[in-house]
C-alpha cells in the first residue's frame, strides 16, 4: 500500500487451531501492511504468500486427484491451485491463486480431510553475522539486547544483507568535515574519480576541479579530503565501512564477504564546523559527479543558495538527500527542514526517540543515533551520539535499496515514501512529530523497493514513480501511479507577522483519498495559542491582519486546536469524510488550505494566517 502504518498482531481462535504447523504448537501471526509474518519460539518469519506445501492422503497421489475428490462446498481457491513441483516423498508445492489468503487456503485444505498435512511456507535468513570484531556492539544494525537494550530495536541490517550488500555503481556523497579515506575499513569502499589522472595538475574530466581523484575539500579548495575532525570519518563508517572483512565495524552498505559495496564520495565542507557558503557547491558537485545519495549531518543558517542547490540535486538530477534533524530537542534544523531533504531523527538502543533528537512536522523518519560505534581519525574506532549518526544509517539503506534493482526508475520522493512505509512505527500510530513515520527498517525498505504496490492494485509499480511527470514508465497504462500529478504546491506566501515570522504550512502522509491519512501542520506559531485550519475551492491573496488570506470564500473550517510547546498546530484530516459534506474531498479534486491562529503578541482575539497550500488529491 502507498502509506500503511498499520501493524496488527493476532493469534488464531480455537476454530483455526489446525493451522498450527507441527514444529511449533502455537505460532502467532503478525501483519504489517500486506506482509504476513509467522512468529515462533525460534524467530519471526515472513510467510510466503504464493506457495504452500501439502501431502495427500492415500490413495490420492497428485493434485488432480485431490481436486477431483473435492465436494461442491469446497472453496473455489482449492480448485484453482496449481503444481509448482513435487518431490519423491510425495510432497507437493502448490501455487495459491492470485488474491487468495494463503492461511485460509491452508485451513480449507486441512478441513477436507484429504491431506496428511498442509502448511504455509516461510522466508527466513541464512543467519550469518559478519566477522567484524566490533559488530557485536553495533546495536543499531542488530540489537540482541546489548547493555539492556530492546531486542530487535534495530534496522535489521543482517536481513537486508541476505538480499543485497551494495553496488559499486551506487555512490553516496558524505558532505561533512572530511573523511580519512586511508582508514583500513574505509579505503576499500571509497569513491574515486576515474575520469581524473592523479597528480598531473590537469582537469582531465572538465568538471571544474583539478585532480579531484578522491573528492574535494570545498572549505579549503583543494583535493585533500581527509579532515582533522573525527565527524566526517565517523559518518562515512556508518554508511559503508567494509563489512565481513575481519576488521573493525560493519557498514550499512559496505559489502559482505567480498561482495560489492556502495561507494562513499568525500566532500569536505568545513574542518571543525560546516561552512554555509560552500555547502551549495558541494551539493552541486555531488549531483554532477554521479552521487545517487547525499547525506549531511550538520546545521547551518537558511540560505537561498543552498535551497537552489538542493532543488537542483533532487528535482533536476534525481538525487536523494537526507540530513540530520539536529540535536537539543528543539525544532528541525536547516537544511533538514528544507522540503527537498529527508529530515532524520535519532533513536536509542531501547527503540525510543533519543532525548536530544529534534522534533517537528518536517521529520521524515528516525534511525539509531545514540551510543553508535564507528570509524574515527587515526585509524581507530569510537562511540558517539547524535542525529548526525542517524542520517548515515538512512543513506546507507537507500544505497542498498537502489542496489537491489538498479533498473528501477524511482524519484527521490518515491525513495522517501518507501522508507516511510517500511519503517517500524515506534511512536504514536502513524506519523508523529517525535519519530516521524517510525524507525528505519533496512530489510523492509529493500523489500518495499522490490515489491512496492503503491496503489494497492496488485501491481508492483515502484518503477513508475516519476514525481508528477505524467509518464507511464512500466507501460501498464497508468502514469505516475505512486505520485499524483499535481500533488502539493506551495502557492501563497504569508507576510511576516507580529509573532516574529510568517507561519508555515506542511503536510505529511498521502494525498490518496483511499489511503486517507493526511496530516496538516502549521509551524512558527505562538506557543499555546488557538488556531484552526480552513480549506476551500478558491484562492486569493488578500491582505489579512499582518499576513495574507490564501483561501477565498466559500471555505470550510476544521476544529479549533492549540499549538504545542514548539509552536506547531496539528490536524489529522480524515479526507474520506470531512466535517462538511459540501467540502467533500474526492479523487481529482483540488483544495486550498490555510491555518488561522490567534496572534497573542497583538492582543487577545486578533487572528493571523500562515502560508497556504494547494493540494490535488488522487486515488
KOLGUMAR-461078 format. One line per 2 residues: number of its first residue (from 1); their letters; for each residue z, y, x of C-alpha. Coordinates in Angstrom, 1 decimal. Example, Ala and Ser with C-alpha at 12.3 -4.5 7.8 and 13.67 -1.06 7.14 Angstrom:
REM KOLGUMAR-461078
1) as) 7.8:-4.5:12.3  7.1:-1.1:13.7
***
This chain:
REM KOLGUMAR-461078
1) xx) 0.0:0.0:0.0  -0.5:3.6:1.1
3) xx) 3.1:4.6:1.0  5.6:1.9:0.2
5) xx) 9.2:2.3:1.4  10.4:-0.5:-0.9
7) xx) 12.5:-3.2:0.8  13.6:-5.9:-1.6
9) xx) 15.9:-8.8:-0.6  16.3:-11.7:-3.1
11) xx) 17.4:-15.3:-3.4  15.8:-17.6:-6.0
13) xx) 17.8:-18.6:-9.0  18.6:-22.3:-9.6
15) xx) 15.4:-22.8:-11.6  13.5:-22.1:-8.4
17) xx) 15.7:-24.3:-6.2  13.0:-26.7:-5.5
19) xx) 11.2:-24.1:-3.4  13.7:-24.6:-0.6
21) xx) 12.0:-26.3:2.4  13.7:-29.4:3.7
23) xx) 14.5:-27.9:7.0  16.8:-25.2:5.5
25) xx) 18.8:-25.9:2.4  18.9:-22.3:1.2
27) xx) 16.2:-19.9:2.6  16.2:-16.3:1.4
29) xx) 13.1:-14.2:0.8  12.6:-10.6:1.5
31) xx) 9.7:-8.5:0.6  8.6:-5.3:2.4
33) xx) 5.7:-3.8:0.6  3.0:-6.5:0.3
35) xx) 4.5:-8.7:3.0  6.9:-11.6:2.2
37) xx) 9.4:-12.9:4.7  11.5:-16.1:4.7
39) xx) 15.0:-15.7:6.1  16.6:-18.9:7.5
41) xx) 19.6:-19.5:9.6  17.4:-19.5:12.7
43) xx) 15.4:-16.4:12.1  13.2:-14.2:9.8
45) xx) 9.6:-15.3:9.5  6.6:-13.8:7.8
47) xx) 5.2:-16.0:5.0  1.6:-16.9:5.4
49) xx) 0.0:-15.5:2.2  -3.1:-17.6:2.2
51) xx) -2.4:-21.2:3.3  0.2:-23.8:2.0
53) xx) 0.7:-27.4:3.1  1.2:-30.5:1.0
55) xx) 1.1:-34.3:1.0  0.2:-36.0:-2.3
57) xx) 2.0:-38.9:-3.9  0.2:-42.3:-3.7
59) xx) -2.3:-43.3:-4.8  -3.7:-39.7:-4.7
61) xx) -5.4:-39.3:-1.3  -7.0:-35.9:-1.5
63) xx) -7.2:-32.5:-3.2  -9.9:-33.6:-5.6
65) xx) -7.8:-36.5:-6.8  -4.8:-34.1:-7.2
67) xx) -6.8:-31.6:-9.2  -8.3:-34.4:-11.4
69) xx) -4.8:-35.5:-12.3  -3.6:-32.1:-13.5
71) xx) -2.8:-31.5:-17.1  -4.2:-28.7:-19.2
73) xx) -0.8:-26.9:-18.9  -1.1:-26.6:-15.1
75) xx) -1.6:-23.1:-13.8  -5.3:-22.2:-13.0
77) xx) -4.4:-21.4:-9.4  -3.9:-25.2:-8.7
79) xx) -7.5:-25.9:-9.8  -8.7:-23.1:-7.5
81) xx) -7.1:-24.5:-4.3  -9.5:-25.4:-1.5
83) xx) -9.0:-27.5:1.5  -8.7:-25.9:4.9
85) xx) -8.0:-29.0:7.0  -6.4:-32.5:6.7
87) xx) -4.7:-34.5:9.4  -4.3:-38.2:9.9
89) xx) -0.8:-38.2:8.4  -2.3:-37.1:5.1
91) xx) -1.0:-33.6:5.2  -3.4:-31.1:3.6
93) xx) -3.5:-27.4:4.4  -4.8:-25.7:1.3
95) xx) -6.1:-22.2:0.8  -4.4:-20.2:-2.0
97) xx) -6.9:-18.4:-4.3  -7.0:-14.6:-3.9
99) xx) -4.4:-12.7:-5.9  -2.1:-15.8:-6.4
101) xx) 1.5:-15.7:-5.4  2.0:-18.3:-2.7
103) xx) 5.6:-19.1:-3.7  4.5:-19.6:-7.3
105) xx) 1.7:-21.9:-6.3  4.2:-24.0:-4.2
107) xx) 6.6:-24.1:-7.2  3.8:-25.2:-9.5
109) xx) 2.7:-27.9:-7.2  6.2:-29.4:-6.9
111) xx) 6.6:-29.2:-10.7  3.5:-31.5:-11.2
113) xx) 5.4:-34.5:-9.7  2.1:-35.3:-7.8
115) xx) 3.2:-34.3:-4.3  5.7:-35.7:-1.8
117) xx) 6.2:-32.2:-0.6  4.6:-28.8:-0.9
119) xx) 5.6:-25.8:1.1  4.6:-22.3:2.2
121) xx) 3.9:-21.7:5.9  5.3:-19.0:8.1
123) xx) 4.1:-17.0:11.0  6.5:-16.8:13.9
125) xx) 6.6:-15.7:17.5  6.5:-17.5:20.9
127) xx) 9.9:-16.1:21.7  9.1:-15.4:25.3
129) xx) 11.1:-12.5:26.7  9.7:-10.6:29.7
131) xx) 11.2:-11.4:33.1  12.0:-7.7:33.9
133) xx) 15.7:-7.8:35.1  16.6:-4.6:33.1
135) xx) 15.0:-5.8:29.8  18.3:-7.2:28.6
137) xx) 19.8:-3.7:28.3  16.8:-2.2:26.6
139) xx) 18.3:-2.4:23.1  15.5:-0.2:21.7
141) xx) 13.0:-2.9:22.4  15.1:-5.9:21.4
143) xx) 18.6:-5.3:20.0  20.7:-8.5:20.3
145) xx) 24.0:-6.7:19.7  24.4:-5.4:23.2
147) xx) 27.6:-3.3:23.6  28.4:-3.9:19.9
149) xx) 25.1:-2.7:18.6  23.3:-3.8:15.4
151) xx) 21.2:-6.9:15.8  17.5:-6.2:15.2
153) xx) 18.1:-2.4:15.1  15.1:-2.1:17.4
155) xx) 11.3:-1.6:17.3  10.6:-5.4:17.5
157) xx) 8.6:-4.9:20.7  8.6:-8.6:21.6
159) xx) 6.9:-9.5:18.3  4.3:-6.7:18.8
161) xx) 3.5:-8.2:22.2  2.7:-11.5:20.6
163) xx) -0.3:-9.7:19.1  -1.3:-7.1:21.7
165) xx) 0.1:-5.8:25.0  -2.2:-2.9:25.7
167) xx) -5.7:-1.9:26.7  -6.7:0.0:29.8
169) xx) -9.2:1.9:27.7  -6.3:3.5:25.7
171) xx) -4.9:6.5:27.7  -1.6:8.1:26.8
173) xx) -1.1:11.5:28.2  2.5:12.4:29.1
175) xx) 2.9:16.2:29.1  6.2:16.7:30.9
177) xx) 7.9:17.5:34.2  5.5:15.3:36.3
179) xx) 5.5:11.6:37.0  6.4:9.6:40.1
181) xx) 3.2:7.6:40.0  4.2:5.7:43.2
183) xx) 7.2:4.1:41.4  6.7:0.3:41.6
185) xx) 7.0:0.0:37.8  4.5:2.8:37.1
187) xx) 1.8:2.6:39.7  0.0:-0.4:38.1
189) xx) -0.3:1.4:34.8  -1.2:4.9:35.9
191) xx) -4.4:6.6:34.7  -6.9:7.6:37.5
193) xx) -9.9:9.8:37.0  -12.7:7.5:38.1
195) xx) -15.2:10.4:37.9  -13.5:12.1:40.8
197) xx) -13.8:11.2:44.5  -10.4:11.6:46.2
199) xx) -9.9:14.3:48.8  -13.4:15.7:49.0
201) xx) -12.5:19.2:47.6  -15.2:18.9:45.0
203) xx) -15.0:18.9:41.2  -17.2:15.8:41.0
205) xx) -17.0:15.3:37.2  -17.3:19.1:36.5
207) xx) -14.2:19.2:34.3  -12.9:22.3:35.9
209) xx) -10.3:20.6:38.1  -10.9:19.7:41.8
211) xx) -9.7:16.3:42.9  -7.7:15.6:39.7
213) xx) -7.6:11.9:40.7  -4.2:11.3:39.2
215) xx) -4.0:14.1:36.6  -2.9:17.7:37.1
217) xx) 0.2:19.8:37.6  -0.6:22.8:35.4
219) xx) 2.6:24.7:36.2  1.8:24.7:40.0
221) xx) -2.0:24.5:39.5  -2.5:21.5:41.8
223) xx) -3.3:17.8:41.7  0.1:16.6:42.9
225) xx) 1.6:15.1:39.7  5.0:13.9:40.8
227) xx) 7.7:16.4:40.0  11.3:16.8:41.3
229) xx) 12.9:16.4:37.9  13.5:12.9:36.5
231) xx) 12.4:13.7:32.9  8.7:13.0:33.1
233) xx) 9.1:9.8:35.1  11.7:8.6:32.6
235) xx) 9.4:9.3:29.6  6.5:7.6:31.3
237) xx) 8.5:4.4:32.0  9.3:4.1:28.3
239) xx) 5.6:4.4:27.5  4.2:1.9:29.9
241) xx) 6.3:0.6:32.7  4.8:-2.6:33.9
243) xx) 6.1:-5.5:31.7  6.9:-9.0:32.8
245) xx) 6.4:-8.2:36.5  9.9:-9.3:37.6
247) xx) 10.7:-5.7:38.3  12.9:-3.2:36.6
249) xx) 12.3:-2.4:32.9  9.7:-3.3:30.3
251) xx) 7.5:-0.5:28.9  6.3:-0.5:25.3
253) xx) 2.6:-0.6:26.3  2.9:-1.9:29.8
255) xx) 1.0:-5.1:29.5  2.6:-8.6:29.6
257) xx) 2.3:-11.3:32.2  -0.6:-9.7:33.8
259) xx) -2.3:-8.7:30.5  -3.9:-5.3:30.0
261) xx) -1.6:-2.2:29.7  -2.3:1.2:28.2
263) xx) -2.6:3.8:31.0  -0.4:6.9:31.3
265) xx) -2.1:10.2:32.3  0.3:12.5:34.2
267) xx) 0.2:16.2:33.1  2.9:18.4:34.6
269) xx) 3.9:21.4:32.5  6.9:22.7:34.5
271) xx) 9.1:21.2:37.2  12.5:22.0:35.7
273) xx) 11.6:23.3:32.3  8.4:23.4:30.2
275) xx) 6.2:26.5:30.6  4.6:27.5:27.4
277) xx) 1.7:29.3:28.9  0.3:26.2:30.5
279) xx) 1.1:23.7:27.7  -2.1:24.6:25.8
281) xx) -4.2:24.0:28.9  -2.5:20.6:29.4
283) xx) -3.2:19.6:25.8  -6.9:20.6:26.1
285) xx) -7.2:18.7:29.5  -5.7:15.5:28.0
287) xx) -8.0:15.7:25.0  -11.1:16.4:27.1
289) xx) -10.4:13.7:29.7  -10.1:10.7:27.4
291) xx) -6.5:10.6:26.1  -6.1:8.9:22.7
293) xx) -2.4:9.8:22.5  -0.4:12.8:23.7
295) xx) 3.3:12.6:23.9  5.6:15.6:24.5
297) xx) 9.3:15.6:24.9  10.0:19.4:25.0
299) xx) 10.5:22.5:23.0  9.1:26.0:23.6
301) xx) 8.7:29.1:21.6  6.0:29.1:19.0
303) xx) 2.6:30.1:20.3  -0.9:30.8:18.7
305) xx) -2.5:29.4:21.9  -0.6:26.1:21.7
307) xx) -1.4:26.0:17.9  -5.1:26.3:18.7
309) xx) -4.9:23.6:21.4  -3.1:21.2:19.1
311) xx) -5.7:21.9:16.3  -8.5:21.1:18.8
313) xx) -6.9:17.9:20.1  -6.1:16.4:16.7
315) xx) -8.8:17.7:14.4  -11.8:18.1:16.8
317) xx) -11.2:15.3:19.3  -9.1:13.0:17.2
319) xx) -6.0:12.7:19.5  -2.7:11.5:18.0
321) xx) 0.0:13.9:19.2  3.8:13.3:18.9
323) xx) 6.7:15.4:20.1  10.5:15.0:20.3
325) xx) 12.2:16.7:17.4  14.8:18.3:19.6
327) xx) 18.5:17.9:20.2  21.5:19.8:18.9
329) xx) 21.4:18.6:15.3  19.6:21.7:14.1
331) xx) 16.1:22.3:12.7  13.0:20.6:14.1
333) xx) 11.8:22.4:17.3  8.4:23.7:18.3
335) xx) 5.8:22.3:18.8  7.2:19.2:17.0
337) xx) 7.2:21.2:13.7  3.5:22.1:14.0
339) xx) 1.5:20.4:11.3  -0.7:18.7:13.8
341) xx) 2.2:16.9:15.5  4.3:13.9:14.5
343) xx) 7.9:15.0:15.0  10.1:12.1:16.2
345) xx) 13.9:11.9:15.8  16.3:9.6:17.6
347) xx) 18.4:6.6:16.6  21.2:4.8:18.4
349) xx) 22.0:1.1:19.0  23.8:0.9:15.7
351) xx) 20.5:1.7:13.9  21.7:5.1:12.7
353) xx) 20.5:8.6:13.4  21.7:9.8:16.8
355) xx) 24.2:12.6:16.2  22.2:15.0:18.4
357) xx) 18.8:14.5:16.7  17.4:17.5:14.9
359) xx) 16.5:17.1:11.3  14.2:18.7:8.7
361) xx) 11.2:18.2:6.4  8.8:18.1:9.3
363) xx) 10.4:14.9:10.7  7.9:12.1:10.6
365) xx) 10.0:9.1:11.8  12.6:8.1:14.3
367) xx) 12.9:5.8:17.3  15.5:4.7:19.8
369) xx) 16.8:7.6:21.8  20.4:7.0:22.9
371) xx) 21.5:5.1:25.9  17.9:4.4:26.9
373) xx) 17.2:2.7:30.3  14.0:3.8:32.1
375) xx) 12.4:4.7:35.4  13.5:7.7:37.4
377) xx) 12.6:9.6:40.5  13.4:7.9:43.8
379) xx) 12.1:4.6:42.6  15.1:3.6:40.6
381) xx) 16.4:3.3:37.0  19.0:5.1:35.0
383) xx) 20.2:5.8:31.4  19.7:8.9:29.4
385) xx) 20.0:10.2:25.8  17.7:12.5:23.7
387) xx) 14.9:12.7:21.2  12.9:13.1:24.5
389) xx) 13.1:9.3:24.8  12.4:8.5:21.2
391) xx) 8.9:10.1:21.2  7.5:7.9:24.0
393) xx) 8.6:4.8:22.1  6.2:6.0:19.3
395) xx) 3.5:7.0:21.8  3.5:3.5:23.4
397) xx) 3.4:1.9:20.0  0.4:4.0:19.0
399) xx) -1.2:2.7:22.2  -0.6:-0.9:21.0
401) xx) -1.9:-0.1:17.5  -5.2:1.3:19.0
403) xx) -5.4:-1.6:21.4  -5.0:-4.2:18.6
405) xx) -8.6:-3.4:17.4  -10.5:-0.8:19.4
407) xx) -13.3:-0.9:16.8  -11.3:0.7:14.1
409) xx) -12.3:4.2:13.1  -9.0:6.0:12.3
411) xx) -7.8:9.5:12.2  -4.5:10.8:13.7
413) xx) -3.4:11.3:10.1  -4.1:7.6:9.4
415) xx) -2.2:6.5:12.5  0.8:8.6:11.4
417) xx) 0.6:7.2:7.9  0.6:3.6:9.3
419) xx) 3.7:4.4:11.4  5.5:5.7:8.4
421) xx) 4.5:2.9:6.1  5.6:0.3:8.6
423) xx) 8.9:1.9:9.7  12.2:0.3:8.8
425) xx) 13.9:2.5:6.2  17.4:3.0:7.6
427) xx) 18.4:6.2:5.8  18.2:7.3:2.2
429) xx) 15.4:5.4:0.3  12.0:6.8:1.1
431) xx) 11.7:10.0:3.1  14.9:11.8:4.2
433) xx) 15.4:14.8:6.5  17.7:12.8:8.8
435) xx) 15.4:10.0:9.9  12.0:10.8:8.3
437) xx) 10.3:7.7:6.9  12.5:5.4:8.9
439) xx) 13.0:3.9:12.4  9.9:2.8:14.3
441) xx) 8.8:-0.9:14.0  6.1:-1.6:16.6
443) xx) 5.4:-5.1:15.3  4.9:-3.9:11.7
445) xx) 2.9:-0.9:12.8  0.4:-3.1:14.7
447) xx) 0.2:-5.4:11.6  -0.3:-2.4:9.4
449) xx) -3.1:-1.2:11.6  -4.8:-4.6:11.4
451) xx) -4.1:-5.3:7.7  -3.6:-2.0:6.0
453) xx) -4.6:-1.9:2.4  -4.4:1.8:1.7
455) xx) -5.4:1.9:-1.9  -3.9:-1.5:-2.9
457) xx) -7.3:-2.8:-4.0  -7.1:-5.9:-1.7
459) xx) -9.5:-4.4:0.8  -8.0:-3.8:4.3
461) xx) -9.5:-0.5:5.0  -7.9:1.4:7.8
463) xx) -11.3:1.6:9.3  -12.2:4.0:6.6
465) xx) -9.5:6.7:7.3  -11.6:9.7:8.2
467) xx) -9.3:12.5:7.0  -11.4:14.0:4.3
469) xx) -14.9:13.8:5.8  -16.3:12.1:2.7
471) xx) -17.7:9.3:4.8  -17.8:5.6:4.0
473) xx) -17.0:4.0:7.3  -16.7:0.4:6.2
475) xx) -19.6:0.5:3.8  -17.8:-0.6:0.7
477) xx) -19.0:2.4:-1.4  -15.6:4.2:-1.4
479) xx) -15.4:7.1:1.1  -12.1:8.2:2.6
481) xx) -10.0:5.5:0.8  -6.8:6.5:2.6
483) xx) -7.3:10.2:2.8  -8.1:12.1:-0.4
485) xx) -11.0:14.5:0.0  -9.5:18.0:-0.3
487) xx) -5.9:16.9:0.4  -3.4:19.6:1.1
489) xx) -4.5:23.0:2.1  -2.2:26.0:3.0
491) xx) -3.9:28.9:1.3  -1.3:31.6:0.6
493) xx) 1.0:33.1:3.2  4.1:35.0:2.2
495) xx) 5.1:38.2:3.9  8.4:38.4:6.0
497) xx) 11.3:38.9:3.6  14.8:40.3:3.9
499) xx) 16.2:36.8:4.5  14.7:37.0:8.0
501) xx) 11.3:35.3:7.8  8.8:34.1:5.3
503) xx) 9.9:30.8:3.7  7.5:27.9:4.4
505) xx) 6.5:25.1:2.1  6.0:21.5:3.3
507) xx) 5.3:18.1:1.7  6.0:14.5:2.6
509) xx) 4.7:11.3:1.2  1.5:10.5:-0.6
511) xx) -0.8:12.7:-2.8  -1.8:9.5:-4.6
513) xx) -0.9:9.6:-8.3  -0.5:5.8:-8.3
515) xx) 1.8:5.8:-5.3  3.8:8.6:-6.8
517) xx) 6.3:9.7:-4.1  5.6:13.3:-3.3
519) xx) 8.5:15.3:-1.8  8.4:19.1:-1.7
521) xx) 10.4:21.1:0.9  10.9:24.8:1.2
523) xx) 12.4:25.9:4.6  13.7:29.0:6.2
525) xx) 15.6:29.9:3.1  19.1:31.4:2.9
527) xx) 21.8:28.7:3.1  23.4:27.7:-0.1
529) xx) 21.1:29.7:-2.4  19.5:28.7:-5.7
531) xx) 15.8:28.0:-5.8  13.1:26.2:-7.8
533) xx) 9.6:25.0:-7.4  6.8:26.2:-9.6
535) xx) 3.2:24.9:-9.9  0.2:25.8:-11.9
537) xx) -3.6:25.5:-12.1  -4.4:29.1:-11.0
539) xx) -3.8:31.0:-7.8  -3.3:34.7:-6.9
541) xx) -1.9:36.8:-4.1  0.1:39.3:-6.0
543) xx) 3.0:41.3:-4.4  6.3:39.8:-5.4
545) xx) 9.7:41.0:-4.2  9.4:41.1:-0.4
547) xx) 6.6:38.5:-0.4  3.6:37.3:-2.3
549) xx) 3.3:35.3:-5.5  0.8:32.5:-4.9
551) xx) 0.9:30.8:-8.3  -0.6:32.6:-11.3
553) xx) 0.3:32.1:-14.9  0.5:29.7:-16.7
555) xx) 2.8:27.8:-14.4  5.5:25.1:-14.8
557) xx) 8.9:25.1:-13.3  10.9:22.3:-11.8
559) xx) 14.7:22.0:-11.9  16.9:24.5:-10.1
561) xx) 18.2:23.3:-6.7  20.4:24.6:-3.9
563) xx) 19.3:25.0:-0.3  21.2:22.9:2.3
565) xx) 23.0:23.9:5.4  19.7:24.2:7.3
567) xx) 18.2:26.5:4.6  16.0:23.7:3.2
569) xx) 15.4:23.2:-0.5  14.2:19.7:-1.5
571) xx) 12.5:18.4:-4.7  11.4:14.7:-5.2
573) xx) 8.5:15.1:-7.6  7.6:12.3:-9.9
575) xx) 3.9:13.1:-10.1  3.2:10.5:-12.7
577) xx) 5.4:12.3:-15.3  6.2:15.9:-14.5
579) xx) 8.5:17.8:-16.8  5.9:19.5:-18.9
581) xx) 3.1:17.3:-20.4  0.7:20.3:-20.2
583) xx) 1.3:20.3:-16.5  0.4:16.6:-16.1
585) xx) -0.8:15.7:-12.6  -3.9:13.5:-12.9
587) xx) -6.3:11.9:-10.4  -8.6:14.6:-9.1
589) xx) -6.5:17.5:-10.4  -5.7:20.5:-8.1
591) xx) -2.5:22.4:-8.4  -0.9:25.3:-6.6
593) xx) 2.8:25.1:-5.6  5.4:27.6:-4.5
595) xx) 9.1:28.0:-4.3  11.1:30.9:-5.7
597) xx) 14.6:31.4:-4.4  17.5:33.8:-4.6
599) xx) 17.5:36.2:-1.7  21.2:36.8:-1.2
601) xx) 20.6:39.3:1.5  19.1:41.7:-1.1
603) xx) 21.7:41.4:-3.8  22.6:38.9:-6.5
605) xx) 19.8:37.9:-8.8  17.0:39.1:-6.5
607) xx) 14.2:36.5:-6.1  11.8:35.9:-3.3
609) xx) 9.0:33.5:-2.6  7.8:31.0:0.0
611) xx) 4.3:30.4:1.2  2.1:28.5:-1.2
613) xx) 0.2:25.1:-1.0  -2.8:23.9:-2.9
615) xx) -2.9:20.1:-3.4  -5.7:17.9:-4.8
617) xx) -4.4:14.6:-6.0  -6.1:11.2:-5.5
619) x) -5.9:7.7:-7.0
***
